[in-house]
Amino acid sequence: MSAAGPCTVGATCTRGVPTIGATRWKGGNVSDSDSNLETAARGRVGAAIVPPAGISHAARVVYPDRGISKGEVAAYYAAVARWMLPELANRPLSLLRCPDGVGSACFFQKHHTQALGRHVQAIALREKGGVVDDYLYVRDLAGLLELVQMNALEFHPWGAQVDRPDAPDRLVFDLDPAPGVPWPAVVAAAREIRARLRGFGLRSFVRTSGGKGLHVVLPIRRGPDWATAKRFCAVLARALVAWHPQQYIATASKSRRQGLIFIDWLRNTRGATSVCNWSLRARAGAPVAMPLRWEELGRVQGGAAFDLRKALKRAAALQRDPWEGIATLQQVLPEL
């Protein structure tokens, strides 16, 4: 446990925590030292590339169906860091670690240990029941790569930042289709949520999940507590079900989901996480959770449309962040 006091419910946490925007990552770019790592890692996946410094066992294959090595995973994260870090840095974080690669035993980790690396930070948070423990987060590419060195493949941040963990600023509607639901129905569901949020004057963003579905992400000005945020998401999800009971469900019961799209609003609670933009998924094919512009959505063929190689090409070609403007939005969550 940290020597500094824990972040209690409703408190502003500042001890041992950097001011947001004053870290090595600023404004969507990486620092000079991070940029050197990024540049060193560039190269076509599958070619003879040099993994970032500090990555051991770089030749170990972690995606056996694609022959993708640990070194190539590290090079991928270094190459996409400028786009990934804005939604990852300075947020409590859960990892999916796969020491023997995809297809072998993997496990989630949310607590900090010194073994993770000196650039991986700790934040003391109070858990259910009053127990206090150190959670992990990163500030920059150096921390991200130390987690990759420890065999992390997936990155799942909180919807709140470490300086105010009880003040969410990202809400997520996770659209999870049952088997057999056609992809155009998932796209239509995302667009409907966008339209409903627009009715409240709220701008939203979309990403592929790297699995079967889509995430509609709502940025809000920090202020409401988690209970208020969760209530808003629940009301909206249940209203969508009431309007379209033959298309949607808002309860987690798998036995009742046949032919429906589950609007998962349950991630919008303290301690819950959602996969980060540009994160790999620990699944066959090396799929990636990809942020999109809304106008791109109609050209995407599925939730796992982007794999590591396609994501690298996209990152290299991007001139602007698909979610440009999200960091400066100060949207007020309406009362429902």
C-alpha positions in Angstrom: 0.0 0.0 0.0 1.2 3.5 -0.7 2.3 5.8 2.1 -0.1 8.4 0.8 -3.7 8.2 1.9 -6.2 6.4 -0.3 -8.7 8.2 -2.5 -12.0 7.9 -0.6 -15.4 8.2 -2.2 -16.1 11.8 -3.2 -12.6 13.0 -2.5 -10.1 14.7 -4.8 -7.0 12.6 -5.0 -3.8 14.6 -5.5 -1.1 13.1 -3.3 1.5 11.3 -5.4 -0.6 11.9 -8.5 0.5 14.1 -11.4 -1.7 16.9 -12.6 -3.5 15.8 -15.7 -1.8 17.4 -18.7 1.5 17.9 -16.9 2.9 14.5 -17.6 5.3 13.4 -20.3 2.4 12.9 -22.6 0.7 16.2 -23.6 -2.0 16.9 -26.1 -2.0 13.6 -27.8 1.7 13.6 -28.6 4.5 11.7 -27.0 7.6 13.3 -25.3 11.0 13.3 -27.0 12.1 10.2 -25.3 8.8 8.4 -26.0 9.0 9.6 -29.7 12.4 8.0 -30.0 10.9 4.7 -28.8 8.1 5.1 -31.3 10.4 5.8 -34.2 12.7 2.9 -33.3 9.7 0.5 -33.4 8.3 1.5 -36.7 8.4 -1.1 -39.5 6.3 -3.5 -41.3 5.0 -6.3 -39.0 6.5 -9.5 -40.2 9.7 -7.8 -41.4 12.9 -7.8 -39.4 12.1 -5.1 -36.9 13.9 -4.2 -33.8 11.6 -4.3 -30.7 11.8 -1.4 -28.2 14.6 -1.5 -25.7 13.9 -3.5 -22.6 11.7 -6.2 -24.2 13.1 -9.6 -23.4 12.1 -12.9 -25.2 11.1 -10.7 -28.1 11.0 -13.7 -30.5 8.4 -15.6 -28.4 5.2 -16.1 -30.4 2.2 -14.8 -28.6 -0.4 -15.0 -31.5 0.3 -18.5 -32.8 -2.3 -18.3 -35.6 -0.6 -15.2 -37.1 3.0 -15.9 -36.0 3.1 -12.5 -34.2 5.8 -12.3 -31.5 6.1 -10.4 -28.3 8.6 -8.0 -29.9 6.1 -7.2 -32.6 3.4 -6.6 -30.0 5.8 -4.1 -28.3 6.6 -2.5 -31.6 2.9 -2.2 -32.3 2.2 -0.4 -29.1 5.1 1.9 -29.6 3.9 2.8 -33.1 0.3 3.6 -32.0 1.2 5.3 -28.7 0.5 8.8 -29.9 -3.1 7.8 -30.6 -3.6 5.5 -27.7 -2.2 7.3 -24.7 -4.8 10.1 -24.6 -7.4 7.6 -23.5 -5.1 5.4 -21.5 -2.7 7.6 -19.5 -3.5 8.6 -15.9 -6.5 6.3 -15.5 -6.7 3.3 -13.2 -6.1 0.3 -15.4 -6.8 -3.4 -15.6 -4.6 -5.6 -17.8 -5.0 -8.9 -19.4 -1.7 -10.7 -19.2 -0.9 -13.8 -21.2 2.6 -15.1 -20.2 2.5 -18.0 -22.7 0.5 -16.2 -25.4 -3.0 -16.4 -26.8 -4.6 -19.8 -26.4 -2.8 -20.4 -23.0 -3.8 -19.3 -19.6 -4.3 -15.5 -19.3 -5.3 -13.5 -16.3 -6.6 -10.0 -15.4 -4.5 -7.8 -13.1 -5.6 -4.4 -11.6 -3.3 -4.1 -8.6 0.2 -2.6 -8.6 3.3 -4.5 -7.8 6.9 -3.2 -8.0 7.8 -6.0 -10.4 5.7 -4.3 -13.1 8.4 -1.6 -13.7 9.5 1.7 -12.4 7.4 3.7 -14.9 4.2 1.9 -13.8 2.5 4.0 -11.2 0.5 3.2 -8.1 -2.7 4.8 -6.8 -4.2 3.8 -3.5 -8.0 3.3 -3.9 -10.6 2.1 -1.5 -12.4 -1.0 -2.6 -15.7 -2.5 -1.6 -15.8 -3.3 2.1 -13.4 -0.5 2.9 -10.2 -2.3 2.0 -7.5 -0.1 0.5 -5.1 -1.4 -2.2 -2.8 0.0 -4.8 -4.1 0.0 -8.3 -1.9 0.6 -11.3 -1.8 3.2 -14.1 0.7 4.6 -16.6 1.7 8.1 -17.5 3.5 7.5 -20.8 4.9 5.1 -23.4 7.7 3.9 -21.0 5.1 2.6 -18.6 3.0 1.1 -21.3 6.0 -0.9 -22.7 7.0 -2.1 -19.2 3.5 -3.7 -19.0 4.0 -5.2 -22.5 7.3 -6.6 -21.2 5.2 -8.2 -18.4 3.1 -9.9 -21.1 0.1 -7.6 -21.1 -1.9 -7.8 -24.3 -5.1 -6.0 -23.4 -5.6 -2.6 -21.6 -8.8 -1.7 -19.9 -8.9 1.8 -18.3 -11.5 3.2 -15.9 -13.9 5.9 -17.0 -12.2 8.3 -14.5 -8.8 9.7 -14.0 -6.5 9.0 -11.1 -6.7 12.5 -9.6 -10.5 12.2 -9.2 -11.5 8.5 -9.4 -15.0 9.1 -8.2 -15.8 11.7 -10.9 -16.3 9.8 -14.2 -15.6 11.5 -17.5 -16.2 8.6 -19.9 -19.4 6.6 -20.1 -19.7 3.5 -22.4 -22.6 1.7 -24.0 -21.3 -1.6 -25.1 -23.3 -3.2 -27.8 -23.0 -7.0 -27.6 -25.0 -8.9 -30.2 -26.2 -12.4 -29.7 -25.0 -15.1 -32.2 -26.8 -14.6 -35.5 -27.6 -10.9 -35.1 -26.4 -9.3 -38.4 -23.7 -6.7 -38.3 -25.9 -3.9 -39.9 -28.2 -4.2 -36.9 -25.3 -3.5 -34.5 -24.3 -0.5 -36.6 -28.0 0.7 -36.5 -28.0 0.3 -32.7 -24.9 2.5 -32.4 -26.4 5.1 -34.6 -29.6 5.1 -32.6 -27.8 5.6 -29.3 -25.9 8.5 -31.0 -29.1 10.1 -32.1 -30.7 9.7 -28.6 -27.7 11.3 -27.0 -27.8 14.1 -29.6 -31.3 14.7 -28.5 -29.8 15.7 -25.1 -27.3 17.9 -26.9 -24.5 15.3 -26.2 -21.8 14.3 -28.7 -20.6 10.7 -28.6 -17.9 8.6 -30.2 -17.7 5.1 -31.5 -15.1 2.3 -31.6 -15.1 -1.4 -32.6 -14.7 -3.7 -29.6 -12.2 -6.0 -31.3 -14.8 -8.7 -30.7 -18.4 -8.9 -32.0 -19.7 -5.4 -31.2 -19.3 -1.7 -30.9 -18.8 0.8 -28.1 -20.5 4.1 -28.0 -18.5 6.4 -25.7 -19.9 9.5 -24.1 -17.5 12.1 -22.7 -18.8 14.2 -19.8 -17.5 17.0 -17.7 -16.3 15.6 -14.4 -18.7 16.3 -11.6 -21.5 13.6 -11.3 -20.6 10.7 -9.1 -20.7 7.1 -10.3 -24.2 6.5 -9.1 -25.5 9.4 -11.1 -23.7 8.3 -14.2 -24.8 4.7 -13.9 -28.4 5.8 -13.4 -28.3 7.9 -16.6 -27.0 5.0 -18.6 -29.5 2.5 -17.2 -32.4 4.8 -17.9 -31.3 5.4 -21.5 -30.6 1.7 -22.1 -34.0 0.6 -20.7 -35.8 3.3 -22.7 -34.2 1.8 -25.9 -35.4 -1.6 -24.9 -38.9 -0.2 -24.3 -38.9 1.4 -27.7 -37.5 -1.7 -29.5 -38.2 -4.8 -27.4 -37.6 -7.1 -30.5 -34.1 -5.7 -31.0 -32.5 -4.9 -27.7 -32.1 -6.2 -24.1 -30.6 -4.3 -21.2 -30.2 -7.2 -18.7 -27.2 -9.5 -18.6 -29.2 -12.7 -18.8 -27.7 -14.8 -21.6 -30.8 -17.1 -21.7 -33.0 -14.2 -22.8 -30.6 -12.6 -25.3 -31.3 -14.8 -28.3 -31.6 -12.7 -31.4 -31.1 -9.5 -29.5 -28.4 -6.9 -28.9 -27.4 -6.5 -25.3 -26.9 -2.8 -24.4 -24.4 -3.2 -21.7 -24.6 -0.1 -19.4 -23.2 -1.9 -16.4 -19.6 -0.8 -17.1 -20.5 2.6 -15.9 -19.7 2.0 -12.2 -16.8 2.6 -10.0 -14.1 0.0 -10.7 -15.5 -1.2 -13.9 -13.4 -0.9 -17.1 -13.8 -0.9 -20.9 -11.2 -1.8 -23.4 -9.0 1.1 -24.6 -8.7 2.5 -28.1 -6.0 0.7 -30.1 -5.7 -2.1 -27.6 -5.1 -5.6 -28.9 -7.5 -8.3 -27.9 -6.1 -11.7 -26.6 -8.0 -13.6 -29.3 -7.1 -15.4 -32.5 -6.3 -13.1 -35.3 -4.9 -10.3 -33.1 -7.9 -8.0 -33.4 -7.8 -4.4 -32.2 -10.4 -2.2 -30.5 -10.4 0.7 -33.1 -11.7 4.2 -32.6 -13.6 5.4 -35.7 -15.2 8.6 -37.0 -18.9 8.1 -37.3 -18.8 8.6 -41.0 -16.4 5.6 -41.2 -18.8 3.2 -39.5 -20.7 2.2 -42.5 -17.5 1.0 -44.2 -16.5 -1.3 -41.4 -17.5 -5.0 -41.7 -17.4 -6.2 -38.1 -16.3 -5.6 -34.5 -13.0 -7.4 -35.3 -12.5 -5.7 -38.6 -9.0 -4.3 -37.6 -6.2 -6.7 -36.8 -2.7 -5.7 -35.7 -1.4 -5.2 -39.2 -4.4 -3.2 -40.4 -4.2 -1.1 -37.2 -0.5 -0.3 -37.9 -1.3 0.8 -41.4 -4.2 3.0 -40.1 -2.0 4.6 -37.5 0.7 5.4 -40.0 -1.8 7.0 -42.4 -3.8 9.0 -39.8 -3.4 12.8 -39.9 -5.9 13.5 -37.2 -7.3 11.5 -34.3 -10.6 9.9 -35.2 -11.8 11.1 -31.8 -10.4 14.6 -32.2 -12.0 17.0 -29.7 -13.0 14.5 -27.1 -10.5 15.8 -24.5 -11.9 19.3 -24.6 -15.6 18.6 -24.5 -17.2 19.8 -21.3 -20.6 18.1 -21.7 -23.0 18.2 -18.7 -24.9 15.0 -18.0 -28.6 15.8 -18.0 -31.0 14.6 -15.3 -33.4 11.9 -16.4 
